[in-house]
Amino acid sequence: MKPCKVLTPAQMKAVDQATIAAGIPGLILMENAAHAVVDYIAEKYVPVSRQRIVVVCGKGGNGGDGLAVARILHVRFRPEKLWILLACETAELTGDAAANLRMLTAAGLQLSPAITAEMGLATLVVDAVLGTGLNGPAGGPALDAIRLINAKFPAARVVSVDIPSGLSGSSGAVPGEYVHAHATVTFTAPKLCHALAPAANLMGDLRISPIGSNPALFEDDPAIDLALVTPESIRHLFAPRPRDGNKGRYGHVLIIAGSRGKSGAAAMCALAALRSGAGLVTVACPASALASIAAFAPELMTEALPETDDGLIDASAYDRIIELSRARNVVAVGPGLGQSAGLTELVARLFTALDRPLVVDADALNALAGSDWHAPLEHPRVLTPHPGEMSRLTGDTIATVQQDRIAAARKLSTERQATIVLKGERTLLGFPDGRVWVNPTGTPAMATGGTGDILTGMVAGLLGQFPSDVDYAIAGAVYLHGSAGELAASDLGEQPVIATDLLRYFPEGIRGITKLPNAH
């Protein structure tokens, strides 16, 4: 399965219009959307018949969805209490929203004229005030409704229809006051707000539900080049292995890393490659760092490289690295490497000459910065910068990079023909053909030294196992990396997490992706 395409509100409107033109009326799409919301409620809030529910509706299509939700809840479950509040005059409803008001009345329901003290005891609120088309902060009666939802129902869980009202579907920005949702049910495909921070963090539990549109309308459209990585899209990477599998089938990773005093970065990278499934891992490092790297785990193989007087890999190691790479199928370079003129020269030469996939991180990225590098077309190059390293690679300020991370990742990846993994909140994967994938996993607990070294090893480890599935291997590594961080933070708290903790949570993270049961 492919990652889930992410649409702008305009693209979503075009999909809806094409669906209607193909023969599915808008009223049916609205009915299907309402059923999707009710299905979510029925799954999460059992029994629905015991719930006291307030449905708050606006005047547009989102409000029409809410009116349909109220009617379906009444018909299917007869909740203990069901109140329907309208954040506009009934005369302002038009089209399918007006039709749903008529159907609501026909089903024996009436709008509530005003909020009452009894409503304050609601257990569930359905937010259907504003949809994804909002530009700028909410105002007027819609803003009053948002404030009402946030203030008047202290014991209630809030489920938003399509988007928490007050957010905009067209970006990850937060334009003004918004509904504080516990869950969001959106339709057909995620919009920009569902994928990009900070708005993406305000959705609560996000459910993406099909409502009848043909997926080919957007999945096959090359103009829609933003997508969200999902567990389903990477699940095949972590499927059970064949019974006759052996270490030779799962890749041999060569890691060029480490220096005197920075052996830990090389070791963490190597351990992550092993833990992510690589069959074999060899660390090529300065001779003086070899013993300390080897001591981290007996499974690690090591190769000594010539070094400078200050314990860095010497530029003369080039021929030896090329020789070592011939017996390996993927190479990673950078963690704990250090910086020198010789290393800058060495990294530049290896970047062009290695006839293997190459993952570049940390000091190796700094070695590329300022040079006119371009990836060789026949051998994948994966760069994993944080915003500071991205700034040095592009020549832009960190603020410029962070202002439009998608544009920054897309520009560098297409201009230099490399895959860019722009780390940070909602890590981005930029591909040479202009596609950008958004990774939804991660936590501030990972803001600690060494987590980038872990990711480098994971990317190399997955590439070693799946050399013909490069994009998904990278995505799988990034997703599992963030998921392991989330699991570690959940158990340990955000502050205590250190980089090597992530390794302990790979098994649980993989089980979360594959849905396989715990091993006993």
N, C-alpha and C positions, 0 to 999 in steps of 0.2 A: 504494500500500500504506500502511496506517495504521501509526503507531508501535506498538511491541510492548507489549501490556498487561502490567503488573507486578502479580503476585498476592501476597497474604499466604499463609502456610501453610494457614490455614483455608479460604481461597478455592480454593487448589490441591486440598485434600482434597475440597472440594465438587465440583470439576470431575471428579476421579477417580471419586468415588462416582456422579455422574450418568452418566459414561461406562460404568461397570460396570452400572448399572441399565439403560442403553440396549442392553446386549447384548455388550459387550467385557469378558471376564473379567479380573480383576486380574492373573492369571498371565500373560495375553497382554500387558498393559501393561508388566509387569516384563520380559518377554522382549523387547519392543520397545525398552525403555529400555536393556537390556544390548546389544542390537544397535547402538544409537546410539553407545554408548561404544566398542564394538569398531570400528565404522566410523571413528570419529575416530582411534583408534589406528592403524588400517590406512592412513589418509590421512597421518598425521604421522610415523609411526615405521616406515619401510620399510627392509628387509623384516621383517615381524613374526616370521617364522620364525627370525630370528637374535637375537631379543630374549630376555633373561633376565628373567622377569616375576614379581613378587610381587603377589598380590591379598590385601588385608587387609579382612576383612569383620566387621561388627558383627552384632548380634542382631535388628535390625529389618528394615524393608523395604529400607533402603539396603544392608544386608548381603545380602539376597536378590538385589538387583541385582548385587552383586559376585560372588556365587556363579554367577549366570547368565553374567556376563562371562567368568569363568574357564572355564566349560564351552564357551562359544562360541569363545573364543580357541583352546582345545584342538582343537575339532572343525574349525575353519576353517583354522588356521595351524600347529598343532603347534609352538609356540615351542621354542627350544632348551632353556629351562628354564621351568617353571611351578610356582610354590609358592603354596599357598592357606593363609592364616592366619586363624583364627577367634578374635575377641576376646570369646568367651563360651563357655559349655558348649553342646554340640550340643542338649541337652535344652531349652535356652532358645529355640531357633528354633521358630517356629510359622507356621501358614498358608502363604502363598506362599514365604516364606523357607525353611521346612522342606521344601516340595516341591522347591525348587531344590537343596537339599542332596541329596535322593534322586536327582534327575536328574544331579547331578554325579557321584555314585557310579556310577550306571548307565552313564555315559559313560567309566568307567574311571579316574576321578581320585580322589585321596584328599587329605584335609586334611593339612597339615604339622603334626606334633606340637609343634614349637618352632622358633625361629629358629636358623639355623646360620651358620657362618662363610661358607659358599658363597653364602648368600643376600645377604650384603653386597656381592657382585659384581653384583647385579641392575642392569639397565639401565632398567627401567620398573617403577613401583609404581602399582597401582590402589588408590585410597583409597575404600573403601566401608564406613566405620565408622559414621558418624552422618549423618543426613539433615537436612532443613530444620526439623524440629520441635523442635530443642533449645532449651530455655529456660535461661539461665544457663550457667555454665562447665561443661565436660565433666569427668567424674570417673570413678573406678573403672577397670575394664578398658578402657573406651573411651579414657580419658586415657592409659593405658599404651600403647595402640595408636597414638595420635597422637604421643606421644613417640618411639615406636619408628620410625615412618615418618620423622620429622624427623631422627633421629640415626643410624640404622643403614644407610642406603642412599645413601652420599655421591655415587655416580656415576649415580644413577637420576633420570629424569624422573618427576614425580608427576602422575597424572591423577585428579582427584577426581570421584566420581559424585554429581551433583546439587549438591553444595556441599562445600568443604573442611571436613572433619570438625572440629568444635569451634566453628564459626561458627553463628549463628542465622539462620534464614530470615526472621524477623519484623522485622528492622531492619538498619541499616548499622553497628550497634555491634559491637565485638569483645568477647564476654563472657569469654574466657579463652584458654587455649592452643588452637592450631588447626594443621591440616596446612598446610605450606607448599607449595602446589600450583603446578605450572607450567601446568596447564590444568584447566578444569572443564567437564563436559558436563551441562547441566541439561535438563529435559524440559518440553515443552508451552509454557511461558512463563517468563520470569525472575521470581524472587521479590524481595522487598525487598532482601535482602542482595546480590543480583546487580546492583542498580541504584544503591544508595546508598552513599556513602563513610562510613567508610573500608573497610568490608568489600568493596565492589565492586572495590577495588584489589588484593584478595588472591586473586582468582579465577584469575589468569594468563589464558591465552587462553580466553575464554568461548564455548562453543558451545550454542545453544538448539535442541533437536531435538524435532520432533513425534513422538509415540508412539501416536497413534490417537484422541485426544479431538477432538471436533468443535470447531473454533475458535469457533463461535457461542456456545458455553457461557460464554465469557468476553469475547470481542470485542464481543458485542452486549449485554453486561450494563452498564447505566449506573452501577450501584453500584461497579463497578471503574473508578475514575477516575484511576489513575496509569498512565503509560506511559513506555516507553523509546524515545527517538529512535534510529532505525537508518538506515544509508545507503539501504536500500531505500525507506524512507518519504519521503525527500527527493530521490531520484535524478531525478525528473521535472523538478525545478527547473533542473538542469544539463544537460539533454538538448541535443543539437545543434540549432542554430537553423535555421529555414527559409532557403533560399537567397535569398529576396527580403526578408529582414529589414532594417530600417533603424532608426536611433537613436530615431525617434519611437515605435517600438513597445515600447521597453524602459525607459520611464519617465524623467521629469525630476525630479530630487531638488533640493529647496531646503533648504539647511543654514544655520540661523541660529546663528552661533557666532563665537568669537574676541573678543579684546579686545587692547588695547595690551600687548605682552609675552607674549601667549598665542595667537599666530597659528598655532603648530604644531599645536595641538589641532584647530583648524578645518580645517587642511590635511589632516591625517591622516584625519579623518572623511570629507572629500570624496574623497580618493584611494581610500579603502576602498569608498565607494559606486560609484566608477567601476570599480575592479578586480573588484567583485562583479557587474558586468554592467549597471549603469544606463546608459541611453543618453546622458543629459546630467546635469550637476551644476552648480548655481549656489550659491555661498557668499555670503550676505548678512551683512556684518560692519561694524564701525565703520570709518569712512573712513580713519583712521590706520593700520589693520591691513591694508587692502586690498592694497597693493603687495607686502607680504611673503607674504601667502597666495597671491596670483596667481603669485609667483615659484616656488612649489613645483612647479608643473606647468602647461604651456601649455594643457592640456585643460580646466582649471578656469575657469569663468565666475564673475564676481564682481559684486556690487552693493553700493554704499556706503550705509550707514545713518547717520542722525544719531547723534552720540555726546556723552557727557558730557565734562567737562574732564579726567577721569582715564582716558579712553579706553574707556569701556564704552558699549554700545548704550543710547541714551536711550529712555525710555518713549514719547516722541513718535514712535518708529519704527513704532508699531502699524499705522497706516493703510498705510504703505508695504509692510510685510510682508504684510498682507492682500492688497494689490494684486499683489505678486509671487507669492503662493501660487496665484492664480487661473490662472496659466499653468504650474503645476507639479502633479504628482499625488501627491507625498508630501513631508512636511516633517520635518526633524530639528532639534532645538534643544538647546543645552547645552554642548558641548565648548568650553572656554576662555572661557565667557561672562562669568565674574566674578560678583560679588554686590553688589547694591545694592537699596535700597527701590524704585527705579524698575524694575529688572529683575524683582523679585518681582511687581510689579503687571503688567508686560508679559507675563510667562510665564503668569500666571493668566488674563489676558484671552485670550491666544492659545490656551491649553489648551481653553477653552470654545468659542471662536468659530471657529477654523479648520475649514473644511469639507473637510479632507483628512486622511488618516492622519497621525498625529504620533508621532514617536519622541522620547522625553524622557530626557535623561541629564545627569550631572555637575551643574553649577551650576543647571541648570533644575530638577533634582529637589530641590535645596535650596530653590529658590524656592517649590515646592509644599508643602514640609514645614511642618507646623503649620497648614495651611489645610484647610478642609472641601471639598476638591475631589472632583468626580465626573466620570467620562468621559462625554461625550455619546454616546448609544447608537448614533447613526447613523454615527459616524466613529471608526475604531479608534484607540486610544491605547495606546502601548507604552512602558512605563517600564523602564529597565535599571539598577537600583540594585546597588551592591555592599553587603555587610552593614551598613556604616556609614550609607550613605544609606537603606537599608531601615529601619534603626533610627530615623532622623529622620522618615521617612514614617509609620511606625506608632506612634511614641511608646514603643516597647519598647526594652529594652537590646539591644546587639549579642549578648550571651550568650543572651538569650531567643530572638532571631531564629535564631541558629545551633543552638540546642538542638532545634528542630523546624522546619527550613527549609520542609518541605512545608506544614505548617500555616500558617506565616507568609505564604508566597506565595499559598496558596489564600484565606486570610482577606482579604488586601488586594485581590486581584484580584476577588473576588466582591462585597466591600463597595463598592468604588469603580468596578466595571465596566470595568477596564482590564486589559490583558495585562501581567503582571509577569515580567520576566526577572531573576531573582535570581542574580547572578553569584557565582562561587566554585567550589570543588571540586564537581563535578557540578552545573553550573548548572541551575536549574529554570525552567520556563515555566509560570506560573500563568494560567489563562484565566478570563474572567468567569463561565463556567458551572460552575466548580469543578474542571475537569480540570487535572491537573498532568502535564507531560512532563518527563522527566529527560534531560539531555544527557550522553552518556558521554565526550565528548572534552575535552581540556585538559591543562595541565601547569603545574607551579610556575614554569616559565620565563616564563610570561605575567604574573607578578607584577612588572610594571614599568610605569612611567608611559606612558600613551597607548594601551594595549591596549583600554581601554574606549571610547576615541574611535574606534578601528578598528571595534569591534563596532557602535557606533551607526551608522556609515556603511554597514556591511554590511546591517544590518537595514533601513535606509532604501532601500538599493539593491535588495534583493530584494523589498521591498514595492512599489517602483516598477515592477518587472517583473511581479509577480504580485498585482495589487490584489484579485483575487477569491479568492486562496488564502492568506489572511493568516496563519493558524496555521502552515502549512507553510513559508511564506516566512521567518517569524521563526525557526522551528526550523532551517531550512537555513542561515541566517546564523550561528546560534550553533554549530551542528555544524561548519561549515567553519572558523569562527574558532578553535575548539579544535583541530581537526585541523591547521590551518596552524601553530599553536603547537607541537604535538607534532613535526611535521616539522622545524621550525626548531630545536627543542631537540635532535633526533636528529642533525642536521648540525653544529650550532654549539656544543652544550652548553647547560645550563640558564642559567648566569650571563651569557653574552654576548648573549643574545637581547634585542633591543629591539623596540619596537612595530612600526616600519616593516618589520622583517624578515618579519613575518607576510604582508605583501603579496607578497613574493617566492615564498611557498609556496602561494598560492591555486591556481595551475595544478595542482600535484601533488596538493593536497588535493581538488580537483574530480575529477581522474582517479581518485583513490581511491574517491570516491563513485560515479562513473559506471561504473568499470571499463573506461573507454576507454584505449587505448594511448597512450604518449607521442607527442607530435607530433614530426615530423622536418623 
